[in-house]
Amino acid sequence: MQKVVWGAPSFWIERFPLYWGIDQGFFTEQEIDLEIWYSYGGPELAQAVSDGRIHIGEMGLPPFVAAYQQGLKAKIIGSSVIQQLDHYLAARPDIATTADLAGSRIGILSMGSCDSYFIRKMLNLHDIDPDDDVKLTPLGEEYGKLDLFGEGRIDAAFVPEPQLSHGEHRGMLRVIDRVGNHYPHYQWGIILASDAWLAHARDLLGRLMQAFRQSCRSIMDRPGQTIELGSRVFGVSPEVFERALQRDLPRWEIDARLDMDGLQSALEVQQEMGLVAANVSLDEMVLQL
């Protein structure tokens, strides 16, 4: 058995294939002892890869590209299950639309994370200045915690599943926007691997990806059988987890195949925003496994 630490920037339903794969023995069949490590932010995860603390993980494309420009020695090797921008902005029930967010406190994962890129775009569309008209609040390990709404510490936030469905079920929040509505063709969640492992542990990476794909396909084929484990992993009722899983499951990318056109579109969005250099090449960043 080989010990592998898989890095992730947040604890939400996108991680469920890892937990299901561990539970079903898919990684064990590949002689892999998988551990999931949380960085609570894309830039923080990129730093862990640079430091050699982890060699594989998932994150959003914007912070990966930013880190790559700054010298991150890693490549994109596949897509996470949430390929398109099924990323939901939720708010207190009395806030009806994104246009009503002026003066609000908005929770994001961390400065430089996908959240900080997307909220700026969404606010600007409504002539709301993200620097002066709202307060962006990095949440870190508190990301997705519903108590932040209950205690009045934030008015809106990007809320991951299954916490989103849990909050709706309790009447604490409602969805007011979806990032994918603004970026209809976009490769968002990516799996990255360090250059060191790509050079010296290609067989291990191949076995990792095989087990990951097997887990994703298993969830898609028999979602009802996963509800009990999902509710225990995320600490919600089976009803809430099933609702959370079914919200986006039909759009999951279960084979970890990258949408290359979506990657190019996403890169062009960042270039238009002045966040990446015009000469950044996908050919240098991508090695599909």
C-alpha positions in Angstrom: 0.0 0.0 0.0 1.2 3.5 -0.9 0.2 6.4 1.2 -1.2 9.3 -0.9 -2.4 12.7 0.4 -5.0 14.3 -1.9 -5.3 18.0 -1.3 -8.6 19.9 -1.5 -9.5 23.6 -1.0 -12.8 23.1 0.7 -15.0 20.4 2.3 -18.1 20.0 0.1 -19.9 17.6 -2.2 -17.2 17.7 -4.9 -15.0 15.7 -2.5 -17.6 12.9 -2.2 -16.1 10.6 -4.9 -13.0 10.4 -2.7 -14.9 9.4 0.4 -17.1 6.9 -1.7 -14.0 5.5 -3.3 -12.3 4.9 0.1 -15.5 3.3 1.5 -16.0 1.0 -1.5 -12.3 0.0 -1.6 -11.6 1.4 -5.1 -8.4 3.0 -3.9 -7.4 0.0 -1.9 -7.8 -2.2 -5.0 -5.1 0.0 -6.5 -2.9 -0.5 -3.5 -3.4 3.1 -2.4 -4.0 4.3 1.1 -5.7 7.7 0.4 -5.9 10.6 2.9 -7.8 13.8 2.2 -6.1 17.0 3.3 -7.9 20.4 3.4 -6.2 23.7 2.7 -9.3 25.9 2.8 -8.3 28.0 -0.2 -6.9 27.5 -3.7 -3.8 29.7 -3.1 -3.1 27.8 0.1 -3.3 24.5 -1.7 -1.0 25.7 -4.4 1.5 26.6 -1.7 1.3 23.1 -0.3 2.2 21.7 -3.7 5.1 24.1 -4.1 6.4 23.1 -0.6 6.2 19.4 -1.5 3.6 18.6 1.2 1.2 17.2 -1.3 1.5 16.2 -4.9 -2.1 15.8 -6.2 -5.3 17.6 -5.5 -8.3 19.6 -6.8 -8.8 23.3 -7.1 -10.5 25.9 -9.2 -8.9 27.0 -12.4 -8.4 30.7 -11.6 -6.1 30.2 -8.6 -4.2 27.4 -10.4 -3.4 29.7 -13.3 -2.4 32.5 -11.0 -0.1 30.1 -9.1 1.3 28.7 -12.3 2.3 32.1 -13.5 4.1 32.6 -10.2 6.2 29.4 -10.7 4.0 26.5 -9.5 5.6 23.3 -10.7 2.5 21.4 -11.6 0.1 20.5 -14.4 -3.6 20.1 -14.9 -4.2 16.3 -15.3 -8.0 16.1 -15.3 -11.3 17.6 -14.4 -13.1 17.3 -11.1 -16.7 16.3 -11.1 -18.0 19.9 -10.9 -16.6 20.8 -14.3 -19.0 23.7 -15.1 -19.7 26.5 -12.7 -22.4 24.9 -10.6 -21.4 27.3 -7.8 -24.2 29.0 -6.0 -24.5 32.4 -4.3 -26.9 32.3 -1.4 -28.3 35.0 0.8 -30.6 35.6 3.7 -34.2 35.0 2.7 -35.0 38.7 2.7 -32.4 39.4 -0.1 -34.0 38.6 -3.4 -31.3 39.2 -6.0 -27.6 39.9 -6.5 -28.6 43.5 -7.2 -29.7 43.8 -3.6 -26.3 43.1 -2.1 -25.0 46.7 -1.8 -23.9 47.2 1.8 -23.8 43.5 2.5 -21.2 41.3 4.1 -20.3 38.6 1.6 -18.5 35.4 2.7 -15.8 34.0 0.3 -13.4 31.1 0.8 -10.2 33.2 0.7 -8.7 36.2 -1.1 -7.5 34.9 -4.4 -9.8 31.9 -4.4 -12.4 31.3 -7.1 -15.0 33.0 -5.0 -13.1 36.3 -5.1 -12.9 36.2 -8.9 -16.5 35.3 -9.4 -18.1 37.7 -6.9 -16.3 40.7 -8.4 -17.7 39.8 -11.8 -21.2 39.3 -10.5 -21.2 42.5 -8.5 -19.8 44.6 -11.3 -22.7 43.5 -13.5 -25.0 45.3 -11.1 -22.8 48.4 -10.7 -21.8 47.3 -7.2 -18.1 48.1 -6.4 -16.7 44.9 -4.7 -14.1 47.1 -2.9 -16.3 49.9 -1.6 -19.9 48.9 -1.7 -19.7 45.5 0.1 -17.4 43.8 2.6 -15.8 40.6 1.3 -15.1 38.3 4.2 -12.6 35.4 3.9 -14.1 32.5 5.8 -11.4 29.8 5.7 -12.3 26.8 7.8 -15.7 28.4 8.5 -16.6 28.2 4.8 -20.1 26.8 4.4 -21.1 27.0 8.0 -24.7 28.0 8.3 -24.2 29.6 11.8 -22.6 32.5 10.0 -26.0 33.4 8.6 -27.8 32.6 11.9 -25.5 34.8 13.9 -25.8 37.6 11.4 -22.0 37.6 10.6 -22.6 37.5 6.8 -25.5 38.4 4.6 -24.6 36.3 1.6 -21.9 33.8 0.6 -21.0 31.1 -1.9 -22.4 28.1 -0.1 -21.3 24.6 -1.1 -23.4 21.5 -1.1 -24.7 19.8 1.0 -24.7 22.9 3.3 -26.7 24.8 0.6 -29.5 22.3 0.6 -29.4 22.1 4.4 -29.7 25.9 4.7 -32.7 25.9 2.3 -34.3 23.1 4.2 -34.0 25.1 7.4 -35.2 28.3 5.8 -32.0 30.1 6.6 -31.1 31.1 3.0 -32.0 31.0 -0.6 -30.1 30.8 -3.9 -29.9 34.2 -5.6 -27.4 33.4 -8.4 -25.4 30.7 -10.0 -21.9 31.5 -11.4 -22.5 29.3 -14.4 -25.3 31.6 -15.6 -22.6 34.2 -16.3 -20.0 31.8 -17.8 -22.0 29.2 -19.8 -18.9 27.4 -21.2 -16.1 27.2 -18.6 -13.8 24.5 -17.3 -13.8 25.2 -13.5 -12.7 22.4 -11.2 -9.4 20.8 -12.1 -7.2 18.0 -10.8 -3.5 18.9 -10.6 -0.3 16.9 -10.1 3.2 18.1 -9.3 5.8 18.0 -12.0 7.8 15.8 -9.6 5.2 13.1 -9.5 4.5 13.4 -13.2 8.2 12.6 -13.8 8.7 9.9 -11.2 5.3 8.5 -10.1 3.3 8.2 -13.4 2.2 4.7 -12.6 0.9 5.8 -9.2 -1.0 8.7 -10.7 -2.5 6.4 -13.3 -3.8 4.1 -10.6 -5.1 7.1 -8.6 -7.1 8.4 -11.6 -8.4 4.9 -12.4 -9.8 4.6 -8.8 -11.2 8.1 -8.9 -13.0 7.5 -12.2 -14.4 4.2 -10.9 -15.8 6.0 -7.8 -17.4 8.8 -9.9 -19.1 6.3 -12.2 -20.3 4.2 -9.3 -22.0 7.3 -7.8 -23.6 8.1 -11.1 -24.8 4.5 -11.7 -26.3 4.0 -8.2 -26.7 7.3 -6.4 -29.4 5.9 -4.0 -26.9 3.6 -2.5 -24.5 6.4 -1.6 -27.0 8.5 0.4 -26.3 6.9 3.8 -22.5 7.4 3.6 -22.9 10.9 2.2 -25.2 11.9 5.1 -22.7 10.6 7.6 -19.7 12.2 6.0 -21.3 15.7 5.8 -23.4 15.5 8.9 -26.8 16.1 7.3 -30.0 14.1 7.0 -30.3 11.5 4.2 -33.1 13.7 2.7 -30.8 16.7 2.6 -27.8 14.9 1.1 -30.0 13.3 -1.6 -31.3 16.7 -2.5 -27.8 18.1 -2.6 -26.4 15.2 -4.7 -29.3 15.4 -7.2 -29.0 19.2 -7.8 -26.0 18.8 -10.0 -25.3 15.1 -10.5 -26.7 15.1 -14.1 -23.9 17.5 -15.0 -21.1 15.7 -13.2 -18.0 15.0 -15.3 -17.5 11.3 -14.2 -14.5 10.5 -16.4 -12.2 13.4 -15.3 -12.0 14.4 -19.0 -11.0 18.1 -19.5 -13.2 20.3 -21.6 -10.4 21.9 -23.6 -12.6 24.5 -25.2 -13.9 25.3 -21.8 -10.4 25.7 -20.5 -9.5 28.1 -23.3 -12.7 30.1 -22.6 -11.9 30.3 -18.9 -8.3 31.4 -19.7 -9.6 34.1 -22.0 -12.0 35.3 -19.2 -9.0 35.7 -16.8 -7.0 37.5 -19.6 -9.8 39.9 -20.2 -9.9 40.7 -16.5 -6.2 41.4 -16.5 -5.5 38.5 -14.1 -3.2 36.5 -16.3 -0.6 37.3 -19.0 -1.7 37.1 -22.6 1.1 34.7 -23.5 0.0 31.9 -21.0 -0.3 28.7 -22.9 -2.6 25.8 -22.2 -0.2 23.4 -23.9 2.3 24.1 -21.1 -0.2 23.7 -18.3 -2.2 20.6 -19.3 -1.3 16.9 -19.4 -4.5 14.9 -19.4 -4.2 11.5 -17.7 
